[in-house]
């Protein structure tokens, strides 16, 4: 931030409450919203600092978004900023999760609630499959069909065989380096 005005802890908390824990749709929309606020709009961070926080958070075990929020806070205000960002990005969604759990527990056994939960679960599977297809589809028609099918199938089956996700990613990186795309 070299000489720029640092955000207050209150400002960091406000941004993290607003975007860090309440943006629906997973990490991608949250990351985009936080980048827009901290880099583009308020210029609290340089693009390279934001990218560094993002990259480091991907290597941390556990919830990457909490690591990411903490890293952003740390870069803006040191340890106090990291703590403020962590609490602000995790507390609101934790409260929502507890409330939803209590609601689901109260609704357990009710036929309509059970049907709604079953429908939501089926829809979630559909959304995940559609998202995966969007990532895989560009690689199917460019002479990469066999490579793509083998890598996707292996990546899906290895965790079912008890291999940890970290090892699957490591094996995928090795396979990607050895079995290159056709030119």
URKA-V929040 format. One record per residue. N is the residue number from 1. RES is the residue in one letter. SS is DSSP state (h for helix, s for strand, l for the rest). BURIAL is 1 if it has 9 or more other C-alpha atoms within 8 Angstrom, else 0. D_FIRST is the distance of its C-alpha to the first C-alpha in whole Angstrom. Layout:
BEGIN
n | res | ss | burial | d_first
N | RES | SS | BURIAL | D_FIRST
N | RES | SS | BURIAL | D_FIRST
END
This chain:
BEGIN
n | res | ss | burial | d_first
1 | X | l | 1 | 0
2 | X | l | 0 | 4
3 | X | l | 0 | 6
4 | X | l | 0 | 5
5 | X | l | 0 | 8
6 | X | l | 0 | 7
7 | X | l | 1 | 10
8 | X | l | 0 | 13
9 | X | h | 1 | 15
10 | X | h | 0 | 18
11 | X | h | 0 | 16
12 | X | h | 1 | 15
13 | X | h | 1 | 18
14 | X | h | 1 | 19
15 | X | h | 1 | 18
16 | X | h | 1 | 19
17 | X | h | 1 | 22
18 | X | h | 1 | 22
19 | X | h | 1 | 21
20 | X | h | 1 | 21
21 | X | l | 1 | 24
22 | X | l | 1 | 26
23 | X | l | 1 | 26
24 | X | l | 0 | 29
25 | X | l | 0 | 30
26 | X | l | 0 | 28
27 | X | h | 0 | 25
28 | X | h | 0 | 24
29 | X | h | 1 | 24
30 | X | h | 1 | 22
31 | X | h | 0 | 19
32 | X | h | 0 | 20
33 | X | h | 1 | 20
34 | X | h | 1 | 16
35 | X | h | 1 | 15
36 | X | h | 1 | 16
37 | X | h | 1 | 15
38 | X | h | 1 | 11
39 | X | h | 1 | 11
40 | X | h | 0 | 13
41 | X | h | 0 | 14
42 | X | l | 0 | 12
43 | X | l | 1 | 9
44 | X | l | 1 | 7
45 | X | l | 1 | 6
46 | X | l | 1 | 7
47 | X | h | 0 | 11
48 | X | h | 0 | 11
49 | X | h | 1 | 9
50 | X | h | 1 | 11
51 | X | h | 0 | 14
52 | X | h | 0 | 14
53 | X | h | 1 | 14
54 | X | h | 1 | 17
55 | X | h | 0 | 18
56 | X | h | 1 | 18
57 | X | h | 1 | 20
58 | X | h | 0 | 22
59 | X | l | 0 | 24
60 | X | l | 1 | 24
61 | X | l | 0 | 27
62 | X | l | 0 | 28
63 | X | l | 0 | 26
64 | X | h | 1 | 23
65 | X | h | 1 | 22
66 | X | h | 1 | 22
67 | X | h | 1 | 20
68 | X | h | 1 | 18
69 | X | h | 1 | 17
70 | X | h | 1 | 17
71 | X | h | 1 | 14
72 | X | h | 1 | 12
73 | X | h | 1 | 12
74 | X | h | 1 | 12
75 | X | h | 1 | 8
76 | X | h | 1 | 8
77 | X | h | 1 | 10
78 | X | h | 1 | 12
79 | X | h | 0 | 15
80 | X | h | 1 | 16
81 | X | h | 1 | 14
82 | X | h | 1 | 15
83 | X | h | 1 | 19
84 | X | h | 1 | 18
85 | X | h | 1 | 17
86 | X | h | 1 | 20
87 | X | h | 0 | 23
88 | X | h | 1 | 22
89 | X | h | 1 | 22
90 | X | h | 1 | 25
91 | X | h | 1 | 27
92 | X | h | 1 | 28
93 | X | h | 1 | 29
94 | X | h | 0 | 31
95 | X | h | 0 | 33
96 | X | h | 0 | 34
97 | X | h | 0 | 35
98 | X | h | 0 | 37
99 | X | h | 0 | 39
100 | X | h | 0 | 39
101 | X | h | 0 | 41
102 | X | h | 0 | 43
103 | X | h | 0 | 44
104 | X | h | 0 | 45
105 | X | h | 0 | 47
106 | X | h | 0 | 49
107 | X | h | 1 | 50
108 | X | l | 0 | 51
109 | X | l | 0 | 54
110 | X | l | 0 | 54
111 | X | h | 0 | 56
112 | X | h | 0 | 53
113 | X | h | 1 | 50
114 | X | h | 1 | 51
115 | X | h | 0 | 52
116 | X | h | 0 | 48
117 | X | h | 0 | 47
118 | X | h | 0 | 48
119 | X | h | 0 | 48
120 | X | h | 0 | 44
121 | X | h | 0 | 44
122 | X | h | 0 | 46
123 | X | h | 0 | 43
124 | X | h | 0 | 40
125 | X | h | 0 | 42
126 | X | h | 0 | 43
127 | X | h | 0 | 39
128 | X | h | 0 | 38
129 | X | h | 0 | 41
130 | X | h | 0 | 40
131 | X | h | 0 | 36
132 | X | h | 0 | 37
133 | X | h | 0 | 40
134 | X | h | 0 | 37
135 | X | h | 0 | 35
136 | X | h | 1 | 39
137 | X | h | 0 | 41
138 | X | h | 0 | 39
139 | X | h | 1 | 40
140 | X | h | 1 | 44
141 | X | l | 0 | 45
142 | X | l | 0 | 44
143 | X | l | 0 | 46
144 | X | l | 1 | 44
145 | X | h | 1 | 46
146 | X | h | 0 | 47
147 | X | h | 1 | 44
148 | X | h | 1 | 42
149 | X | h | 0 | 45
150 | X | h | 0 | 45
151 | X | h | 1 | 42
152 | X | h | 0 | 41
153 | X | h | 0 | 44
154 | X | h | 0 | 44
155 | X | h | 1 | 40
156 | X | h | 0 | 42
157 | X | h | 0 | 45
158 | X | h | 1 | 43
159 | X | h | 1 | 42
160 | X | h | 0 | 45
161 | X | l | 0 | 46
162 | X | l | 0 | 44
163 | X | l | 1 | 42
164 | X | l | 0 | 38
165 | X | h | 0 | 35
166 | X | h | 0 | 33
167 | X | h | 0 | 37
168 | X | h | 1 | 37
169 | X | h | 0 | 34
170 | X | h | 0 | 34
171 | X | h | 0 | 38
172 | X | h | 1 | 37
173 | X | h | 0 | 34
174 | X | h | 0 | 37
175 | X | h | 0 | 39
176 | X | h | 0 | 37
177 | X | h | 0 | 37
178 | X | h | 0 | 40
179 | X | l | 0 | 42
180 | X | l | 0 | 40
181 | X | l | 0 | 40
182 | X | l | 0 | 43
183 | X | l | 0 | 42
END
